[in-house]
Amino acid sequence: MNKFLFLIAFLSCLSFGYAQNSPEKALNSSIQEVTVFLQGAQIFEKASGSIPAGESVVVIKGLSPYLKEQSLQVKGLGNFTIQAVNKRMDFLQEKDYSKEVEALKKQIDAIEAQQEQDKARLEVLNEKSNLLQANKNLGGRDAGPSITELQQAIALFERELTGIKKEEISIDTKIKKQDGEIRKLRSQIQTYQEPEEEARSEIRIRVKAPNAGTATFEFNYLVDNASWYPKYDIRVNSVGEPIQIDYKAEVSQNTGVDWKNVKLRFSNGNPNQSGIAPELPKWELNYARLTRRMDMSLPRLPGTISGVVLDENGEGLPGATVLVKGSTIGTSTDSDGRYSLTLPQNAERLVFSFIGYATEEVGINGRSTLSLALAPDTQALQEMVVTGYASKAKRSLNANAAEDRQAASPIITSFIENQTTVEIEVAEPYSIASNGEKSRVELKNYEIPAQYQYKAIPKLENDAFLIAQLSDWSQYSLLEGESNLYFEQGFVGRSILNTGALEDTLSISMGRDRSILINREKVSEFSQKRTIGSNVTESRGYAITIRNNKSQPISILVQDQIPVSVNSDISVDATELSKGKLDPETGIVSWELQIPPGQQEVLNLRYEVKYPKREKVILD
């Protein structure tokens, strides 16, 4: 039995040694296609070349250092068998720096070489100074030096030391200036997002072929340090024209490998004042002792949030991802680690992430600025899963040749709706450098018929918000994202294109129109309090004035409210609504008005509240 076990162990070692000594064949690969997710990307590559008969190891170098081992999938085409696949880091391969970074590095090397010479000169001057100090005693004669000799010695000592100190100060000043120049150059290198020393990944594929021949390998894997977010430019030239939506992808990548002329896909799988129109909450009326005062101001959530993402040393972290949790709204930090985001009303938390650092989730809590430092992530990588011949939905791995096109021609894209995701494919080959810089890719330009209506809630805001309403909008495959708003040829602010609403009509808030003046004031004549028997009756009256200073008629929805009683001893009666429609469940009163140019409408809202005189209610 022991002999049998020894034989198995011997053969295993022999087999392992043979595999270790298998000839290696290096192949060059090229990226054919990239699918960019909201966080991360899937890279599709292809490599071809000859392999010998028998067992050999195909080595493909120069891959992204952020390649996720567990996602690696390899497919082989040819008369051979794939026996094993593994990935490892290559610390010996020299990195191909971009021309800009290479030039900056040469400048740093030249300055550092000059500094070495200057530091050597400082050492010589220091030794010269020490020599003078050691020989400053003028002894040797019983009578001592004469006054003339003493004066000559002092003059020599002063002259030499002064010269030494001046030269030392000059060199120190020069070195400090050079240190500043080096810092600037290193900062410039950082803006290109290229670390000075960085390993690369390589994959090793052990194959066995009956005969020498040609082999082709198609493989794909996931990488970090890439992201895209939907962005929009929304334009309305006038309320009589269709709405124009420029659909864009803000994409950035710092995977360590440039994407050159690849087929690009985007998948949704994974101004200082808000332009979002407010909404009225239900007003429940009860006794004062049972009433919690409602905050009837605009939502405290800021329209935008900004800040700085830092590393463990307090330096700005370029290329970090900032995402509104549970949405497709996000961005990446600039070269100084700064970011700015427009927030949807339901935003509660931000997710901060960067390769090599632990992901952080932070509550917004009504803040308009939020900065934090990320801590390095020391968690070990998970085990790799080798899938070998794993099948995938067929994709074309050959990018189409770029066709001649005019400079103003738009990029052709197509939308692919999968079972659970939507992918946007750019028809022409596209290139994105690995430098972390944000690039805007034009996806689609839509001109969509829209119904326009203004909305105003004077109780909260004396402004009118233009709302564009799009019917049958799902055919456009729009995703939730930040939008820049342009109205009548001018930039009016930023908002959120909220495509998460389960409605047939998509409402887009186009921001405030200052040409529509609104005023709501309390009318004291109809705001009184009187006691009749055991009950108190309080009345309130408000006058709402809307003036259209535009050159065309407008359609506007005006909303206000009266309280809704939740106590049987309290009654609320609407005494004047100026033909407004009252929703008895919410207490919201709505007026749909058509106001000609240069004209105004005055709406009256009056109601009475009756309750026991032993109690109090809060109406203001």
C-alpha positions as CSV (number, residue, x, y, z in Angstrom):
1,M,0.0,0.0,0.0
2,N,2.8,2.4,0.9
3,K,4.6,1.6,-2.3
4,F,1.4,2.4,-4.3
5,L,1.0,5.8,-2.5
6,F,4.7,6.6,-3.2
7,L,4.2,5.8,-6.9
8,I,1.2,8.2,-7.1
9,A,3.1,10.9,-5.4
10,F,6.1,10.4,-7.6
11,L,4.0,10.5,-10.8
12,S,2.2,13.7,-9.6
13,C,5.6,15.4,-9.0
14,L,6.8,14.2,-12.3
15,S,3.7,15.6,-14.0
16,F,3.9,18.8,-12.2
17,G,7.6,19.2,-13.1
18,Y,6.8,18.5,-16.7
19,A,4.1,21.1,-16.7
20,Q,6.4,23.6,-15.1
21,N,9.0,22.9,-17.8
22,S,6.5,23.2,-20.7
23,P,7.7,25.6,-23.4
24,E,6.2,29.1,-23.2
25,K,4.8,30.9,-26.1
26,A,4.1,34.7,-25.8
27,L,1.2,36.1,-27.8
28,N,0.1,39.7,-28.3
29,S,-3.6,40.4,-27.7
30,S,-5.7,43.4,-28.7
31,I,-8.9,44.7,-27.2
32,Q,-11.8,44.2,-29.5
33,E,-14.8,45.3,-27.5
34,V,-15.5,47.0,-24.1
35,T,-18.8,47.0,-22.2
36,V,-18.7,49.8,-19.7
37,F,-20.9,49.5,-16.6
38,L,-21.9,52.2,-14.1
39,Q,-19.0,50.9,-12.1
40,G,-16.4,48.7,-13.9
41,A,-16.1,47.3,-17.4
42,Q,-16.0,44.0,-19.2
43,I,-13.0,43.7,-21.6
44,F,-13.1,41.4,-24.7
45,E,-9.7,40.6,-26.2
46,K,-8.4,38.4,-28.9
47,A,-4.9,36.8,-29.5
48,S,-3.7,34.5,-32.3
49,G,-0.4,32.8,-33.0
50,S,1.3,29.4,-33.5
51,I,1.7,26.8,-30.8
52,P,3.9,23.7,-30.8
53,A,2.8,20.1,-30.6
54,G,2.4,18.7,-27.1
55,E,2.0,20.7,-24.0
56,S,2.9,24.4,-23.9
57,V,2.0,27.5,-22.0
58,V,0.6,30.5,-23.9
59,V,1.4,33.7,-22.1
60,I,-0.5,36.9,-22.8
61,K,1.1,40.0,-21.1
62,G,0.3,43.6,-20.7
63,L,-3.2,43.3,-19.4
64,S,-4.8,45.6,-16.8
65,P,-3.5,45.3,-13.3
66,Y,-7.2,45.6,-12.1
67,L,-8.2,42.4,-13.9
68,K,-10.6,40.4,-11.7
69,E,-9.4,36.8,-11.5
70,Q,-12.8,35.3,-10.8
71,S,-14.3,36.9,-13.9
72,L,-11.8,35.6,-16.4
73,Q,-13.3,33.5,-19.3
74,V,-11.2,32.0,-22.1
75,K,-12.4,30.3,-25.3
76,G,-9.9,28.6,-27.7
77,L,-10.4,28.1,-31.4
78,G,-8.2,25.5,-33.1
79,N,-7.0,21.9,-32.8
80,F,-5.9,21.9,-29.2
81,T,-7.2,21.5,-25.7
82,I,-7.1,24.1,-22.9
83,Q,-5.9,22.3,-19.7
84,A,-5.7,25.2,-17.3
85,V,-5.9,29.0,-17.1
86,N,-4.4,31.2,-14.4
87,K,-3.6,34.9,-13.9
88,R,-0.6,36.4,-12.2
89,M,1.0,39.9,-11.8
90,D,4.0,40.8,-13.9
91,F,6.3,43.2,-12.0
92,L,9.1,43.1,-14.5
93,Q,7.5,44.4,-17.7
94,E,8.3,48.0,-18.3
95,K,5.3,50.2,-18.7
96,D,4.7,52.1,-21.9
97,Y,4.2,55.6,-20.8
98,S,2.4,58.2,-22.9
99,K,4.6,60.7,-24.7
100,E,3.4,63.5,-22.3
101,V,4.2,61.5,-19.2
102,E,7.6,60.4,-20.7
103,A,8.5,64.0,-21.3
104,L,7.6,65.0,-17.8
105,K,9.6,62.1,-16.3
106,K,12.6,63.2,-18.3
107,Q,12.3,66.7,-16.9
108,I,12.2,65.3,-13.4
109,D,15.3,63.2,-14.0
110,A,17.2,66.2,-15.3
111,I,16.3,68.3,-12.3
112,E,17.2,65.5,-9.9
113,A,20.6,65.0,-11.6
114,Q,21.3,68.7,-11.3
115,Q,20.3,68.5,-7.6
116,E,22.8,65.7,-7.0
117,Q,25.6,68.0,-8.3
118,D,24.4,70.9,-6.2
119,K,24.3,68.7,-3.1
120,A,27.9,67.5,-3.8
121,R,29.0,71.1,-4.0
122,L,27.4,71.8,-0.6
123,E,29.4,69.0,0.9
124,V,32.6,70.5,-0.6
125,L,31.7,73.9,0.9
126,N,31.0,72.4,4.2
127,E,34.4,70.7,4.3
128,K,36.1,74.0,3.3
129,S,34.3,75.7,6.1
130,N,35.4,73.1,8.6
131,L,39.0,73.4,7.4
132,L,38.9,77.2,8.0
133,Q,37.4,76.7,11.4
134,A,40.1,74.2,12.4
135,N,42.9,76.5,11.4
136,K,41.7,79.8,12.8
137,N,44.1,79.8,15.8
138,L,47.1,82.0,15.0
139,G,49.5,80.4,17.4
140,G,53.1,79.2,16.8
141,R,55.1,82.1,18.1
142,D,55.8,83.2,21.6
143,A,55.0,86.9,20.9
144,G,51.9,86.0,18.9
145,P,50.9,87.5,15.6
146,S,51.4,91.2,14.9
147,I,48.5,93.5,14.4
148,T,49.1,93.5,10.6
149,E,49.1,89.7,10.5
150,L,46.0,89.5,12.7
151,Q,44.2,92.0,10.4
152,Q,45.2,90.0,7.3
153,A,44.0,86.7,8.9
154,I,40.7,88.2,9.9
155,A,40.2,89.6,6.4
156,L,41.0,86.2,4.8
157,F,38.7,84.4,7.2
158,E,35.8,86.8,6.7
159,R,36.3,86.8,2.9
160,E,36.4,83.0,2.6
161,L,33.5,82.3,5.0
162,T,31.3,85.0,3.4
163,G,31.9,83.4,0.0
164,I,31.1,80.0,1.3
165,K,27.9,81.1,3.1
166,K,26.7,83.1,0.0
167,E,27.2,80.1,-2.2
168,E,25.5,77.7,0.3
169,I,22.4,80.1,0.5
170,S,22.3,80.3,-3.3
171,I,22.4,76.5,-3.7
172,D,19.8,75.9,-1.0
173,T,17.5,78.5,-2.7
174,K,18.0,76.8,-6.0
175,I,17.3,73.3,-4.6
176,K,14.1,74.5,-2.9
177,K,13.0,76.0,-6.2
178,Q,13.8,72.8,-8.0
179,D,11.8,70.8,-5.4
180,G,8.8,73.0,-6.2
181,E,9.2,72.3,-9.9
182,I,9.4,68.6,-9.3
183,R,6.2,68.7,-7.2
184,K,4.4,70.5,-10.1
185,L,5.7,68.0,-12.6
186,R,4.6,65.0,-10.4
187,S,1.2,66.7,-10.0
188,Q,0.9,67.0,-13.8
189,I,1.8,63.3,-14.1
190,Q,-1.0,62.6,-11.6
191,T,-3.5,64.4,-13.8
192,Y,-2.7,61.8,-16.4
193,Q,-3.5,59.2,-13.8
194,E,-0.4,57.2,-14.6
195,P,1.4,55.8,-11.5
196,E,5.2,56.0,-12.0
197,E,5.5,52.3,-11.1
198,E,2.7,49.8,-11.8
199,A,2.6,46.1,-12.4
200,R,0.6,44.5,-15.2
201,S,-1.5,41.4,-15.3
202,E,-0.7,38.4,-17.5
203,I,-2.7,35.3,-18.2
204,R,-1.1,31.9,-18.7
205,I,-3.0,29.3,-20.7
206,R,-1.7,25.7,-20.6
207,V,-2.7,23.9,-23.8
208,K,-2.1,20.5,-25.4
209,A,-2.1,20.1,-29.1
210,P,-1.6,16.9,-31.2
211,N,0.2,18.8,-33.8
212,A,1.8,22.2,-34.2
213,G,-0.6,24.8,-35.6
214,T,-2.4,28.1,-35.3
215,A,-4.4,28.9,-32.2
216,T,-6.8,31.7,-31.5
217,F,-7.9,32.7,-28.0
218,E,-10.9,34.9,-27.3
219,F,-11.1,35.9,-23.6
220,N,-13.0,38.5,-21.5
221,Y,-12.8,39.7,-18.0
222,L,-14.0,42.4,-15.6
223,V,-11.9,45.4,-14.5
224,D,-12.3,48.1,-11.9
225,N,-11.5,51.8,-12.4
226,A,-13.9,52.4,-15.2
227,S,-17.4,54.0,-15.1
228,W,-20.0,55.8,-17.1
229,Y,-23.1,57.9,-16.2
230,P,-25.9,59.1,-18.3
231,K,-26.0,62.9,-18.8
232,Y,-28.4,65.0,-20.8
233,D,-28.7,68.4,-22.4
234,I,-32.4,69.3,-22.5
235,R,-33.4,72.2,-24.7
236,V,-36.8,74.0,-25.1
237,N,-36.6,76.9,-27.5
238,S,-40.3,77.8,-27.0
239,V,-43.3,76.1,-25.6
240,G,-44.6,75.7,-29.1
241,E,-41.7,73.5,-30.3
242,P,-40.7,69.9,-29.5
243,I,-38.2,69.3,-26.7
244,Q,-34.7,68.4,-27.7
245,I,-32.8,65.8,-25.6
246,D,-29.1,65.2,-26.2
247,Y,-28.3,61.9,-24.6
248,K,-24.6,61.5,-23.6
249,A,-22.4,59.1,-21.7
250,E,-19.8,60.6,-19.4
251,V,-17.2,57.9,-19.4
252,S,-13.8,57.6,-17.7
253,Q,-11.3,54.8,-17.3
254,N,-8.0,54.3,-15.5
255,T,-7.5,50.6,-16.0
256,G,-3.9,51.0,-17.0
257,V,-4.5,50.1,-20.6
258,D,-5.7,52.4,-23.4
259,W,-8.8,51.4,-25.3
260,K,-7.9,52.0,-28.9
261,N,-10.5,51.8,-31.7
262,V,-12.7,49.4,-29.8
263,K,-16.4,48.6,-30.1
264,L,-17.9,50.4,-27.2
265,R,-21.0,49.5,-25.3
266,F,-22.6,51.2,-22.3
267,S,-24.8,49.1,-19.9
268,N,-27.0,50.2,-17.1
269,G,-26.3,46.8,-15.3
270,N,-25.0,47.9,-12.2
271,P,-27.1,75.3,-11.3
272,N,-26.6,75.9,-7.6
273,Q,-30.4,76.2,-7.2
274,S,-32.5,73.1,-7.6
275,G,-34.7,73.1,-10.7
276,I,-37.0,70.4,-9.3
277,A,-40.6,71.6,-8.7
278,P,-41.8,71.0,-5.1
279,E,-44.6,68.8,-4.0
280,L,-47.3,69.5,-1.3
281,P,-47.5,67.1,1.6
282,K,-50.9,66.3,3.2
283,W,-51.9,68.8,5.9
284,E,-53.5,67.0,8.8
285,L,-55.4,69.2,11.3
286,N,-55.8,68.2,14.9
287,Y,-55.7,69.8,18.3
288,A,-52.6,71.9,19.0
289,R,-51.4,69.4,21.7
290,L,-51.6,66.6,19.2
291,T,-50.1,68.6,16.3
292,R,-46.5,68.4,15.1
293,R,-45.7,71.6,13.2
294,M,-45.0,70.8,9.6
295,D,-42.0,72.2,7.7
296,M,-43.7,73.8,4.7
297,S,-40.5,75.0,3.1
298,L,-38.9,73.4,0.1
299,P,-37.3,70.0,0.8
300,R,-34.1,70.5,2.8
301,L,-32.2,68.2,0.4
302,P,-29.8,70.4,-1.5
303,G,-30.1,70.7,-5.2
304,T,-26.4,69.9,-5.6
305,I,-23.7,68.4,-3.4
306,S,-20.0,68.8,-3.8
307,G,-16.8,68.0,-1.9
308,V,-13.3,66.5,-2.0
309,V,-12.3,62.8,-1.9
310,L,-8.9,62.4,-0.2
311,D,-6.5,59.5,0.2
312,E,-4.9,58.3,3.5
313,N,-2.3,61.1,3.2
314,G,-4.8,63.9,2.8
315,E,-4.1,64.3,-0.9
316,G,-6.9,64.7,-3.4
317,L,-7.8,61.3,-5.0
318,P,-8.4,61.7,-8.8
319,G,-10.7,59.3,-10.6
320,A,-12.7,58.2,-7.5
321,T,-16.3,57.2,-8.2
322,V,-19.1,59.1,-6.4
323,L,-22.6,57.5,-6.8
324,V,-26.0,58.3,-5.5
325,K,-27.0,54.9,-3.9
326,G,-29.8,53.1,-5.7
327,S,-29.5,55.3,-8.9
328,T,-27.6,55.8,-12.1
329,I,-26.5,59.3,-11.0
330,G,-22.8,59.6,-10.3
331,T,-19.6,61.2,-11.4
332,S,-15.8,60.8,-10.9
333,T,-13.5,63.2,-9.1
334,D,-11.2,65.6,-11.0
335,S,-7.4,65.8,-10.8
336,D,-7.7,67.5,-7.4
337,G,-10.2,64.9,-6.0
338,R,-13.1,67.3,-6.3
339,Y,-16.7,66.4,-7.4
340,S,-20.1,67.9,-7.8
341,L,-23.4,66.2,-8.3
342,T,-27.1,67.2,-8.8
343,L,-29.3,65.2,-6.4
344,P,-32.7,63.6,-6.9
345,Q,-35.2,64.3,-4.2
346,N,-35.1,60.8,-2.8
347,A,-31.3,60.7,-2.5
348,E,-30.2,59.6,1.0
349,R,-26.6,58.2,0.7
350,L,-23.5,58.6,-1.4
351,V,-21.2,55.7,-2.3
352,F,-17.5,56.5,-2.6
353,S,-15.1,54.0,-4.2
354,F,-11.7,53.7,-5.8
355,I,-9.5,50.8,-6.7
356,G,-7.3,49.7,-3.8
357,Y,-9.5,51.6,-1.2
358,A,-12.4,50.5,0.9
359,T,-15.8,51.6,-0.4
360,E,-17.5,54.1,1.9
361,E,-21.3,54.9,2.2
362,V,-22.1,58.2,3.8
363,G,-25.5,59.7,4.5
364,I,-26.3,63.1,2.9
365,N,-28.4,64.4,5.8
366,G,-29.3,67.6,4.1
367,R,-25.7,68.7,3.5
368,S,-24.6,70.6,0.4
369,T,-20.9,69.7,0.9
370,L,-19.5,66.4,1.8
371,S,-15.8,65.5,1.9
372,L,-14.1,62.4,3.2
373,A,-10.9,60.4,3.1
374,L,-10.8,56.8,1.8
375,A,-8.8,54.2,3.7
376,P,-6.7,51.6,1.8
377,D,-8.4,48.2,1.4
378,T,-6.2,45.3,2.7
379,Q,-8.8,42.6,1.9
380,A,-7.3,39.7,-0.1
381,L,-8.5,39.0,-3.6
382,Q,-11.0,36.2,-3.9
383,E,-10.2,32.9,-5.6
384,M,-10.2,32.9,-9.4
385,V,-12.9,30.8,-11.2
386,V,-11.6,29.2,-14.4
387,T,-14.4,28.7,-16.9
388,G,-12.3,27.5,-19.9
389,Y,-14.9,26.8,-22.5
390,A,-17.7,28.7,-20.8
391,S,-20.3,29.8,-23.4
392,K,-21.6,33.3,-23.8
393,A,-24.1,35.0,-26.0
394,K,-22.4,35.5,-29.3
395,R,-20.9,38.9,-29.9
396,S,-18.9,40.3,-32.8
397,L,-15.3,40.7,-31.6
398,N,-14.2,42.5,-34.8
399,A,-14.7,46.3,-34.6
400,N,-16.2,47.8,-37.8
401,A,-13.8,49.9,-39.8
402,A,-14.3,53.6,-39.3
403,E,-16.2,55.1,-42.2
404,D,-15.3,58.5,-43.6
405,R,-17.6,61.0,-42.1
406,Q,-18.0,64.8,-41.8
407,A,-16.9,66.6,-38.7
408,A,-20.4,67.5,-37.7
409,S,-21.9,64.1,-38.3
410,P,-23.3,62.5,-35.1
411,I,-22.0,59.2,-33.7
412,I,-24.3,56.3,-34.7
413,T,-25.5,54.2,-31.8
414,S,-28.1,51.5,-31.3
415,F,-30.0,50.4,-28.2
416,I,-30.1,46.7,-27.2
417,E,-32.7,45.8,-24.7
418,N,-31.7,42.6,-22.9
419,Q,-33.8,40.6,-20.4
420,T,-32.7,42.7,-17.4
421,T,-30.4,45.4,-18.8
422,V,-30.2,48.0,-21.6
423,E,-27.1,48.3,-23.6
424,I,-26.1,51.2,-25.9
425,E,-23.7,50.3,-28.6
426,V,-21.5,52.9,-30.4
427,A,-21.4,51.8,-34.1
428,E,-18.0,53.3,-34.9
429,P,-14.7,52.2,-33.2
430,Y,-13.9,54.5,-30.3
431,S,-10.7,55.3,-28.3
432,I,-10.5,56.2,-24.6
433,A,-7.1,56.7,-23.0
434,S,-6.4,55.3,-19.5
435,N,-5.9,58.7,-17.8
436,G,-9.1,59.1,-15.7
437,E,-10.2,62.1,-17.7
438,K,-14.0,62.4,-18.2
439,S,-15.1,62.0,-21.8
440,R,-18.5,62.9,-23.2
441,V,-19.7,60.4,-25.8
442,E,-22.7,61.6,-27.8
443,L,-25.3,58.7,-27.9
444,K,-28.5,60.0,-29.3
445,N,-30.2,63.3,-30.2
446,Y,-34.0,63.2,-29.8
447,E,-36.6,65.7,-30.9
448,I,-39.7,64.7,-29.1
449,P,-43.2,66.2,-29.1
450,A,-44.1,67.5,-25.7
451,Q,-47.0,69.1,-23.8
452,Y,-45.8,72.1,-21.8
453,Q,-47.4,73.3,-18.6
454,Y,-46.2,75.6,-15.8
455,K,-46.6,74.5,-12.3
456,A,-46.7,76.8,-9.2
457,I,-47.2,76.2,-5.5
458,P,-47.1,79.8,-4.1
459,K,-47.4,78.5,-0.5
460,L,-43.9,77.1,-0.9
461,E,-42.3,79.1,-3.8
462,N,-43.3,82.3,-5.6
463,D,-41.9,80.9,-8.8
464,A,-43.4,79.0,-11.8
465,F,-41.7,75.9,-13.0
466,L,-42.0,74.8,-16.6
467,I,-42.9,71.1,-16.9
468,A,-42.5,69.3,-20.2
469,Q,-44.6,66.1,-20.4
470,L,-43.6,63.3,-22.7
471,S,-46.0,60.5,-23.6
472,D,-44.8,57.0,-24.6
473,W,-41.3,57.9,-23.4
474,S,-40.2,54.3,-22.7
475,Q,-39.3,53.8,-26.4
476,Y,-36.2,56.0,-25.9
477,S,-34.4,53.9,-23.3
478,L,-33.6,56.9,-21.1
479,L,-31.9,56.3,-17.8
480,E,-32.0,58.4,-14.7
481,G,-29.3,61.0,-14.9
482,E,-28.2,64.6,-14.4
483,S,-29.4,67.1,-17.0
484,N,-28.4,70.6,-18.0
485,L,-31.5,72.7,-18.8
486,Y,-31.7,75.3,-21.6
487,F,-34.8,77.4,-22.1
488,E,-35.2,80.0,-24.8
489,Q,-31.5,79.7,-25.8
490,G,-30.3,80.3,-22.2
491,F,-28.9,78.0,-19.5
492,V,-31.4,77.9,-16.6
493,G,-30.0,75.3,-14.3
494,R,-29.5,71.7,-13.6
495,S,-32.0,69.0,-12.7
496,I,-32.6,65.2,-12.7
497,L,-34.2,63.3,-15.5
498,N,-36.3,61.0,-13.3
499,T,-37.1,57.9,-15.3
500,G,-37.8,55.8,-12.3
501,A,-41.5,56.9,-12.1
502,L,-44.0,54.2,-13.0
503,E,-46.1,56.5,-15.2
504,D,-47.0,56.6,-18.9
505,T,-46.0,60.3,-19.0
506,L,-42.5,61.5,-18.2
507,S,-42.5,64.9,-16.6
508,I,-39.3,66.9,-16.9
509,S,-38.9,70.0,-14.8
510,M,-37.3,72.7,-16.9
511,G,-36.6,75.0,-14.0
512,R,-38.0,78.4,-13.1
513,D,-39.4,81.0,-15.5
514,R,-38.8,84.5,-14.1
515,S,-41.2,86.0,-16.7
516,I,-44.1,84.7,-14.7
517,L,-44.7,86.7,-11.5
518,I,-46.6,85.1,-8.6
519,N,-47.6,86.5,-5.2
520,R,-49.6,85.0,-2.3
521,E,-50.7,87.2,0.5
522,K,-52.9,86.7,3.5
523,V,-56.2,88.8,3.4
524,S,-56.8,90.1,7.0
525,E,-60.5,90.7,6.2
526,F,-61.1,87.0,5.8
527,S,-58.6,85.9,8.5
528,Q,-60.6,86.1,11.8
529,K,-61.4,84.2,15.0
530,R,-64.8,84.2,16.7
531,T,-66.4,82.1,19.5
532,I,-69.9,80.9,19.2
533,G,-71.2,78.8,22.2
534,S,-68.8,76.0,23.0
535,N,-67.0,76.2,19.6
536,V,-64.4,78.5,18.1
537,T,-64.5,79.3,14.4
538,E,-61.3,80.5,12.6
539,S,-61.3,81.7,9.1
540,R,-58.4,82.2,6.7
541,G,-58.3,84.0,3.3
542,Y,-55.5,84.2,0.8
543,A,-55.2,86.1,-2.5
544,I,-52.9,84.5,-5.2
545,T,-51.9,86.7,-8.1
546,I,-50.3,85.2,-11.3
547,R,-49.1,87.6,-14.0
548,N,-47.9,86.4,-17.4
549,N,-45.1,88.8,-18.7
550,K,-44.3,86.5,-21.6
551,S,-45.1,87.3,-25.2
552,Q,-47.2,84.2,-25.6
553,P,-50.1,82.7,-23.7
554,I,-49.3,80.1,-21.0
555,S,-51.0,77.1,-19.4
556,I,-50.3,76.9,-15.7
557,L,-51.3,74.6,-12.9
558,V,-51.5,76.4,-9.5
559,Q,-51.8,74.4,-6.3
560,D,-52.6,75.4,-2.7
561,Q,-54.2,73.6,0.1
562,I,-56.6,73.6,3.0
563,P,-56.2,71.4,6.1
564,V,-57.7,68.0,6.3
565,S,-59.3,67.1,9.6
566,V,-58.4,63.9,11.3
567,N,-60.5,64.5,14.4
568,S,-64.3,64.3,14.4
569,D,-64.6,67.4,16.7
570,I,-62.8,69.5,14.0
571,S,-64.6,70.5,10.8
572,V,-63.1,72.3,7.8
573,D,-65.2,74.1,5.2
574,A,-64.0,75.6,2.0
575,T,-65.9,78.9,1.5
576,E,-64.2,80.3,-1.6
577,L,-62.0,78.4,-4.2
578,S,-62.4,80.6,-7.3
579,K,-63.5,77.5,-9.3
580,G,-60.6,75.4,-8.1
581,K,-60.8,71.6,-7.7
582,L,-60.5,70.3,-4.2
583,D,-59.2,66.8,-3.5
584,P,-61.0,66.0,-0.2
585,E,-58.4,63.3,0.6
586,T,-55.3,65.5,0.5
587,G,-56.9,69.0,0.8
588,I,-55.0,70.1,-2.3
589,V,-56.8,72.7,-4.4
590,S,-55.8,72.9,-8.1
591,W,-56.4,75.5,-10.7
592,E,-55.6,75.0,-14.4
593,L,-55.4,78.4,-16.0
594,Q,-54.8,79.8,-19.5
595,I,-53.3,83.3,-19.2
596,P,-52.9,85.5,-22.2
597,P,-49.6,87.5,-22.6
598,G,-49.4,90.6,-20.4
599,Q,-52.5,89.5,-18.4
600,Q,-52.9,88.3,-14.8
601,E,-55.3,86.2,-12.8
602,V,-56.3,86.5,-9.1
603,L,-57.4,83.5,-7.2
604,N,-59.1,83.5,-3.8
605,L,-58.7,80.7,-1.3
606,R,-60.8,80.9,1.8
607,Y,-61.8,78.3,4.4
608,E,-63.2,78.1,8.0
609,V,-62.2,75.7,10.8
610,K,-64.6,74.9,13.7
611,Y,-63.3,73.2,16.9
612,P,-64.1,73.1,20.6
613,K,-63.0,76.3,22.5
614,R,-61.2,74.2,25.1
615,E,-58.7,73.2,22.4
616,K,-56.4,75.0,20.0
617,V,-55.4,74.3,16.4
618,I,-52.4,75.6,14.4
619,L,-53.4,77.2,11.1
620,D,-50.3,79.4,10.4
